Amino acid sequence: MRTRTNAHGGPDGGDGGRGGHVILKGNSQFWTLLHLKFTKHLKAEHGGAGSKQLMHGANGKDIFIDVPLGTVARDAETGAFEYEITEDGQTFILVPGGRGGLGNDHFKTPTRQAPKFAQPGEPGLEMWKVLELKLLADVGLVGFPNAGKSTLLSVISAAKPQIADYPFTTLVPNLGIVRYHDNKSFVMADIPGIIEGAHEGKGLGLRFLRHIERNSTLLFMVPVDSKDIRKEYLILLNELEQYNPELLDKTRVLAVTKADLADDEIIRDIKKDLPEVPMVFISSHKKTGLEKLKQMLWEELIRDA
């Protein structure tokens, strides 16, 4: 193009703008992925075309997806792990926008002063991603269905989980804030009940075992009327080990629940064959042993901090 400052003209085509990114962004105000339940397709803007006088095209507008901390992104086809959001404000480009094209100014040479071609921009990417949420909690409740996990959470926090006397009442993890002395508090997560073979996908299986990875301390819960408390504890421990051996490195506390169903003599007999782990007898119904339990959990949490 010929101008007053360039009498002989020449290439002046500007570069194109890149396409918009689809970006994950950590948001500590979100606790679930429920707001994305009906959002299956997201499309960022195309980049703008370059124009004469070496004008650069505008970049396409990025799309930000707010997600709770503990969100994991995976490839939908391979299941391969891609990224985990763990901090408020943390971002990750889930799907990058296509690179903008190059204007004809890039292709001029001493022997080709006015190229009539340019490099086109990259086409946009289209792909499926899976988002999973690992709950961020200080204490995770581990136990078979009907071990009293939901009842405990409802008694020592303001959480109101669904409670009924049949397996798998809890179909989604529940979070509760447990208040301790001197305005201290910690977060407890009621993880849906595990069954033997959960690491193989039985029961609710792998759908919820991943949440336990994000807990600092694990509170194992076995009811006092269990046929063999030690055996039940070891089965739970084995399920965690089979799923992820690193879970055995976490601090463990054992709560023998529904202690109001046993008298002092039965409790003394039970204590003789319990696993060697910090333990306490509790009754959520009678609200006994709960202060001791909170003290034990708090001491374990500050020890690991």
C-alpha positions as CSV (number, residue, x, y, z in Angstrom):
1,M,0.0,0.0,0.0
2,R,1.4,3.4,-1.0
3,T,1.3,6.2,1.6
4,R,2.8,9.6,2.0
5,T,5.6,8.0,4.1
6,N,6.0,5.0,1.8
7,A,5.9,6.1,-1.8
8,H,6.6,2.7,-3.2
9,G,4.0,0.9,-1.1
10,G,4.6,-2.7,0.0
11,P,2.9,-5.3,2.2
12,D,1.1,-3.9,5.2
13,G,-1.3,-6.7,6.2
14,G,-1.5,-7.1,10.0
15,D,-1.5,-10.3,12.0
16,G,-4.7,-12.0,13.0
17,G,-5.7,-12.3,16.7
18,R,-5.7,-15.6,18.5
19,G,-8.8,-17.4,19.3
20,G,-10.2,-17.2,22.8
21,H,-9.1,-19.7,25.5
22,V,-11.4,-21.8,27.7
23,I,-9.9,-21.3,31.1
24,L,-10.6,-23.0,34.5
25,K,-10.4,-20.6,37.4
26,G,-10.3,-21.6,41.1
27,N,-13.1,-19.9,43.1
28,S,-13.2,-20.5,46.9
29,Q,-16.8,-19.4,47.0
30,F,-17.9,-22.5,45.1
31,W,-18.3,-25.8,46.9
32,T,-19.7,-28.0,44.1
33,L,-19.8,-28.3,40.3
34,L,-23.6,-28.2,40.3
35,H,-23.6,-24.8,38.4
36,L,-22.1,-26.6,35.4
37,K,-24.5,-29.5,35.4
38,F,-26.4,-28.3,32.4
39,T,-23.5,-26.5,30.6
40,K,-22.2,-29.1,28.2
41,H,-20.9,-26.8,25.4
42,L,-18.7,-23.7,25.7
43,K,-17.3,-21.8,22.8
44,A,-14.8,-19.0,23.0
45,E,-14.7,-16.2,20.4
46,H,-12.8,-16.3,17.1
47,G,-9.8,-14.1,16.8
48,G,-10.2,-10.9,14.7
49,A,-8.7,-10.6,11.3
50,G,-5.6,-8.4,10.7
51,S,-6.1,-5.3,8.6
52,K,-4.1,-2.9,6.6
53,Q,-1.5,-0.5,8.0
54,L,-0.2,-3.5,10.0
55,M,-3.2,-3.4,12.3
56,H,-3.3,-6.5,14.6
57,G,-6.6,-8.3,14.9
58,A,-8.2,-8.5,18.3
59,N,-7.8,-11.6,20.3
60,G,-10.9,-13.6,20.9
61,K,-12.6,-13.2,24.3
62,D,-11.6,-15.9,26.7
63,I,-14.2,-17.9,28.6
64,F,-13.5,-18.4,32.3
65,I,-15.1,-21.3,34.2
66,D,-15.3,-20.8,37.9
67,V,-14.7,-24.1,39.7
68,P,-14.3,-25.0,43.4
69,L,-10.9,-25.8,44.8
70,G,-10.1,-29.5,44.4
71,T,-11.4,-29.7,40.8
72,V,-9.5,-32.1,38.5
73,A,-9.5,-31.9,34.7
74,R,-9.2,-35.0,32.7
75,D,-9.3,-35.9,29.0
76,A,-12.7,-37.4,28.3
77,E,-11.4,-40.1,25.9
78,T,-8.3,-41.4,27.7
79,G,-9.1,-40.4,31.3
80,A,-5.6,-38.9,31.5
81,F,-5.0,-36.4,34.3
82,E,-4.4,-32.9,33.0
83,Y,-4.5,-30.4,36.0
84,E,-5.9,-29.8,39.5
85,I,-7.1,-26.5,40.8
86,T,-6.1,-26.1,44.4
87,E,-5.9,-22.3,45.1
88,D,-8.4,-19.4,44.8
89,G,-7.7,-17.5,41.6
90,Q,-5.5,-20.2,40.1
91,T,-6.1,-20.6,36.4
92,F,-5.5,-23.3,33.8
93,I,-6.1,-23.1,30.0
94,L,-8.3,-26.1,29.5
95,V,-8.7,-25.6,25.7
96,P,-6.3,-23.1,24.0
97,G,-7.5,-20.8,21.3
98,G,-6.1,-21.2,17.8
99,R,-3.0,-19.1,17.0
100,G,-3.7,-16.0,14.8
101,G,-2.4,-16.0,11.3
102,L,0.5,-13.9,10.0
103,G,0.0,-10.9,7.7
104,N,1.7,-10.6,4.3
105,D,4.3,-8.2,5.9
106,H,6.0,-11.3,7.4
107,F,6.7,-12.7,3.9
108,K,8.4,-9.8,2.2
109,T,12.0,-10.4,0.9
110,P,14.5,-8.4,-1.1
111,T,13.3,-10.1,-4.2
112,R,9.6,-10.2,-3.3
113,Q,8.6,-6.8,-2.1
114,A,4.8,-7.2,-2.4
115,P,3.7,-10.8,-1.5
116,K,0.0,-11.4,-2.2
117,F,-0.4,-14.1,0.4
118,A,-0.5,-14.5,4.2
119,Q,-0.5,-17.3,6.7
120,P,-4.0,-18.4,7.8
121,G,-4.6,-18.8,11.5
122,E,-4.9,-22.1,13.2
123,P,-8.4,-23.6,13.3
124,G,-10.1,-23.7,16.7
125,L,-9.8,-26.9,18.8
126,E,-12.9,-28.9,19.7
127,M,-12.6,-31.4,22.5
128,W,-14.4,-33.0,25.5
129,K,-13.1,-32.7,29.0
130,V,-14.2,-34.2,32.3
131,L,-14.2,-32.2,35.5
132,E,-14.1,-34.1,38.8
133,L,-14.3,-32.5,42.3
134,K,-12.2,-33.7,45.2
135,L,-13.5,-32.2,48.4
136,L,-11.1,-30.1,50.4
137,A,-11.7,-31.0,54.0
138,D,-9.6,-31.4,57.1
139,V,-11.3,-34.5,58.3
140,G,-12.9,-37.2,56.1
141,L,-15.3,-39.7,57.6
142,V,-14.6,-43.3,56.5
143,G,-17.0,-46.2,57.2
144,F,-19.5,-48.7,55.8
145,P,-23.0,-47.5,55.1
146,N,-25.0,-46.9,58.3
147,A,-21.9,-46.4,60.5
148,G,-23.4,-43.2,61.7
149,K,-21.3,-40.7,59.6
150,S,-24.2,-38.5,58.6
151,T,-25.6,-38.5,62.1
152,L,-22.3,-37.4,63.6
153,L,-21.9,-34.6,61.0
154,S,-25.5,-33.4,61.7
155,V,-24.8,-33.3,65.5
156,I,-21.4,-31.6,65.6
157,S,-21.8,-29.1,62.7
158,A,-24.6,-27.1,61.1
159,A,-24.7,-29.5,58.1
160,K,-28.0,-31.2,57.4
161,P,-27.3,-34.4,55.5
162,Q,-30.0,-36.9,54.6
163,I,-30.3,-39.6,57.3
164,A,-32.1,-42.9,57.1
165,D,-31.6,-46.5,58.2
166,Y,-30.7,-48.0,54.8
167,P,-27.5,-48.3,52.8
168,F,-26.2,-45.4,50.7
169,T,-28.5,-42.7,52.1
170,T,-25.7,-40.3,51.4
171,L,-25.3,-40.1,47.6
172,V,-23.2,-36.9,47.6
173,P,-20.5,-35.8,50.0
174,N,-21.5,-33.4,52.6
175,L,-19.4,-30.7,54.3
176,G,-19.8,-29.3,57.8
177,I,-17.8,-26.8,59.8
178,V,-17.0,-28.2,63.3
179,R,-16.5,-25.5,65.9
180,Y,-13.8,-26.1,68.6
181,H,-12.7,-24.0,71.6
182,D,-11.6,-20.4,71.3
183,N,-13.2,-19.8,67.9
184,K,-11.2,-22.6,66.3
185,S,-12.9,-24.7,63.7
186,F,-12.2,-27.4,61.1
187,V,-14.0,-28.8,58.1
188,M,-15.4,-32.3,58.1
189,A,-16.6,-34.3,55.0
190,D,-19.1,-37.1,55.2
191,I,-18.0,-39.4,52.4
192,P,-20.6,-41.8,51.1
193,G,-20.3,-45.3,52.5
194,I,-17.6,-47.6,51.3
195,I,-18.2,-51.4,50.9
196,E,-15.7,-54.2,50.4
197,G,-14.6,-54.1,46.8
198,A,-15.1,-50.3,46.5
199,H,-11.7,-49.9,44.9
200,E,-12.9,-52.1,42.1
201,G,-15.9,-49.9,41.6
202,K,-18.4,-51.8,43.6
203,G,-21.2,-49.9,45.4
204,L,-20.5,-46.2,45.0
205,G,-16.9,-47.2,44.5
206,L,-14.4,-45.0,42.7
207,R,-17.0,-42.3,42.5
208,F,-16.2,-41.1,46.0
209,L,-13.0,-42.7,47.1
210,R,-11.1,-39.8,45.3
211,H,-12.5,-37.3,47.9
212,I,-10.5,-39.0,50.6
213,E,-7.3,-38.0,48.9
214,R,-8.0,-34.4,49.8
215,N,-8.5,-35.0,53.6
216,S,-5.8,-34.3,56.1
217,T,-7.1,-36.7,58.8
218,L,-9.3,-39.8,58.3
219,L,-11.9,-40.6,60.9
220,F,-12.8,-44.3,60.7
221,M,-16.2,-45.0,62.1
222,V,-17.4,-48.5,63.1
223,P,-20.6,-49.1,65.1
224,V,-20.3,-50.8,68.5
225,D,-22.6,-53.6,67.4
226,S,-20.4,-54.7,64.6
227,K,-19.5,-58.4,64.6
228,D,-15.8,-57.7,64.5
229,I,-14.7,-54.0,64.9
230,R,-11.0,-54.8,64.1
231,K,-11.9,-56.7,61.0
232,E,-14.2,-54.0,59.7
233,Y,-11.5,-51.4,60.3
234,L,-8.9,-53.5,58.4
235,I,-11.3,-54.0,55.5
236,L,-11.8,-50.2,55.2
237,L,-8.1,-49.7,55.5
238,N,-7.5,-52.2,52.7
239,E,-9.9,-50.5,50.4
240,L,-8.1,-47.3,50.8
241,E,-4.7,-49.0,50.2
242,Q,-5.9,-50.7,47.1
243,Y,-7.2,-47.5,45.7
244,N,-4.1,-45.4,46.6
245,P,-1.4,-46.7,48.9
246,E,-0.4,-43.1,49.8
247,L,-3.7,-42.8,51.8
248,L,-2.1,-45.0,54.5
249,D,0.3,-42.1,55.3
250,K,-2.6,-40.0,56.5
251,T,-3.4,-39.6,60.2
252,R,-6.1,-42.0,61.4
253,V,-8.5,-41.9,64.3
254,L,-11.1,-44.5,65.1
255,A,-14.5,-43.7,66.5
256,V,-16.6,-46.6,67.8
257,T,-20.1,-45.3,67.2
258,K,-23.5,-46.0,68.8
259,A,-21.8,-46.6,72.1
260,D,-25.1,-46.1,73.9
261,L,-26.1,-49.6,72.7
262,A,-23.4,-51.2,74.9
263,D,-22.9,-51.2,78.7
264,D,-19.5,-50.7,80.5
265,E,-18.7,-54.4,80.6
266,I,-19.2,-54.9,76.9
267,I,-17.1,-51.8,76.1
268,R,-14.3,-53.1,78.3
269,D,-14.3,-56.4,76.4
270,I,-14.3,-54.6,73.0
271,K,-11.3,-52.5,74.0
272,K,-9.2,-55.6,74.4
273,D,-9.2,-56.3,70.6
274,L,-9.2,-52.9,69.0
275,P,-6.6,-51.8,66.4
276,E,-3.6,-49.8,67.7
277,V,-4.9,-46.4,66.6
278,P,-6.1,-43.3,68.6
279,M,-9.8,-44.2,69.4
280,V,-12.8,-43.0,71.2
281,F,-16.3,-44.4,71.9
282,I,-19.1,-42.0,70.9
283,S,-22.8,-41.7,70.8
284,S,-24.3,-39.1,68.5
285,H,-27.7,-39.9,69.8
286,K,-26.7,-39.3,73.5
287,K,-24.1,-36.8,72.5
288,T,-21.4,-38.6,74.6
289,G,-17.7,-38.7,73.7
290,L,-18.1,-35.9,71.1
291,E,-16.0,-33.3,72.9
292,K,-13.2,-35.8,73.4
293,L,-13.5,-36.7,69.7
294,K,-13.2,-33.1,68.6
295,Q,-10.2,-32.6,70.9
296,M,-8.4,-35.7,69.4
297,L,-9.1,-34.5,65.8
298,W,-7.9,-31.0,66.6
299,E,-4.7,-32.3,68.1
300,E,-4.0,-34.5,65.1
301,L,-4.7,-31.6,62.7
302,I,-2.4,-29.1,64.3
303,R,0.3,-31.9,64.6
304,D,0.1,-32.3,60.8
305,A,0.0,-28.6,60.1
